[in-house]
Amino acid sequence: MTTPIRSVVVGTAGHIDHGKTTLVRALTGIDTDRLPEEKRRGITIDLGFASMEMQMPDGARLRLSFVDVPGHSLFVRNMLAGTGCVQAVMLVVAADEGIKPQTVEHLAICELLRISHGVVAVTKADAVNKEHLASVCGSIEAFLKGTFLDTDNAPIVAVSARTGAGLAALRTELIKLALRSEAANSDAVLRMPLDRSFVMKGFGAVVTGTLLSGSIHEGESLTLEPVGRAVRVRGLQNHGQTASSVQAGSRVAVNLSGIDASEINRGQMLVLPHTVSSVDTIDAEITLLPGVPPLKHRASVHFHAFTSETMATVSLYGYDSAQPGSRRIARLRLAKPIALVPGDRFVLRQPAPVATIGGGRVLDAHPEPRQRKADALEWLQQLQTASLALQLVMRVRRRNTAGLPIDVLAREAGLTVDAVRRHVVSALGKSEIMSVAGDLLLSRDAFQSAVDLVFNLVERAVRQTQRSGLKRSELRSQAGLDASVFDSVLTTLVREQKVRLEAESVVLANGSGASQVQDERLAAVLRAYEEAGLASPSVPELSQRFQIANGELRRIITVLQRERSIVRMGSDDLFVHANALRSLSTQMAELRGKLIDVGGFKELTGLSRKYAIPLLEYLDRERITRKQGDQRLVL
């Protein structure tokens, strides 16, 4: 039986010429500098890859995959492409130089990406004396205080790649690091960001990357995002060894068919079909580093996520500039689409002078385009601290009566459909959400709103047209509901004996007590407005007189407004019967061409100022009068 191998991907970080590549070569025997220019200049320019196998204390096999990144400030974009996919980091600091600018920037990037495990290697230990080495290690310890590489979490190991001193200790710490590293999220869908592509003679296009989540199998059909291109897995390799399948947390080479290598670029991503879609607008939580310039609303920045890079416009909720060290919610509009899901980390860099200024995490990769900004901000603030199960419920609630198919919810959340089903079981059991026609999810409140909407439409049709009901097709069109939601609503109304189905029509059930009571209340309220004339009662007065709850009375008033039986006078509490307004218009017509002030209008109508002012404003809106100073000209 083959012993399973645990795979962990470790990225290097540190200043140029601090010995990252040399250390990886000493550990693995592999030179990660593969480009001729790298060999000629003696510096790392692009990403390099190496691996080593070790045995863990329990006898299990461990494969460490190293992603060696460049340390020069000019190549930080390449460093970001490598660091965005690693599970842990090996920070390299040279004993003869100590902390340098790219040490600081690389550490900041790792923290922004929320890398939580690592080890610190002090290289070139043989180049300094013991006192100097101890001093450098002390300064490194002070520099890392309070970070994820604090000595409480990450040991500092002095090594020499030239003499081999400390390498055994470093290997031991790397094994401990692998044990601390979290396994990939089994609920997440397959995603593999591409960091390299090339042509292999006799095989065609080959791509490499770190498999973030899921598994890939030989012969499987995948999609290349963001181009949406269907490809097939022709073959797989894991560190030079042929494999029939590979698991998350591995460095993988995939031989693809159905596409030419010239069509593949760093930054693209392999996914399962219909599971992840590329987006160009996201809502995110962003954090600015201390000491950077304030970030203005609508600022342009470089956006880095995994191996992708693009320009982005930052629209801050609240509009005022984000201050150094602050955390804000913003909408980012990307210049080109990227396959992103909630929880993905990213880094922001200012264009000029080029520098890392902050980063953050994706909150919503599918923001509602027509949602009011204030409502969107409130929703995102709740989402920031919500559990995964509550986040899923919130996404369902947001869709209101349209509902959300479970596969679309999975795509929004970046989870497998099976994982979503598991996480919403509790919400379904508590009736917070419900399943309609199998896989369409609605919140309970949204479904009740749909039930009330359909019932009110039938009632209104009966009241206004004297028909017994509405044709089913007409009713669904008026309600604007999905077919499955509409059918479920009708089933509920029939079960509650509020309506019945007659051939192709939906009619009110006989003896509907609720309908009769509502009709009686509506008639009583309308009669009160008609009898009051222009001096109509306020809504609170009507509520008290008829003992009708404010919410129910508001619904009655809305119906009367839609029927144009009453007209709003600029206040939510003052409405006047349409007949009284028609009589007033006739009365004013006799004064055409004359001027009238508030006092004259009060004398003409016998009303107090409480009614006179709103009525005069109504006459202005209807162009029956036109205000001229303190008077009005009757038109």
Secondary structure, DSSP 8 states (H G I E B T S, - for coil): ----EEEEEEEEE--TTSSHHHHHHHHHS-----SHHHHHHTS--S-EEEEEEEE-TTS-EEEEEEEE---SGGGHHHHHHHHTT-SEEEEEEETTT-S-HHHHHHHHHHHHTT---EEEEEE-GGGS-HHHHHHHHHHHHHHHTTSTTSTTTS-EEE--TTT-TTHHHHHHHHHHHHHHS----TTB--EEEEEEEEEETTTEEEEEEE--BSEEETT-EEEEETTTEEEEEEEEEETTEEESEEETT-EEEEEEESS-GGG--TT-EEE-TTT--EEEEEEEEEEE-TTS--B-TTEEEEEEETTEEEEEEEEETTSS-B-TT-EEEEEEEEEEEEE--TT-EEEEEETTTTEEEEEEEEEESS--TTS-HHHHHHHHHHHHH--HHHHHHHHHHHTGGG-EEHHHHHHHHTB-HHHHHHHHHHHHHTTSEEEETTTEEEEHHHHHHHHHHHHHHHHHHHHHH--SEEEHHHHHHHHT--HHHHHHHHHHHHHTTSEEEETTEEEE-TT-HHHHHHHHHHHHHHHHHHHHTTS---HHHHHHHHT--HHHHHHHHHHHHHTTSEEEEEETTEEEEHHHHHHHHHHHHTTTT-EEEHHHHHHHHT--HHHHHHHHHHHHHTTSEEEETTEEEE-
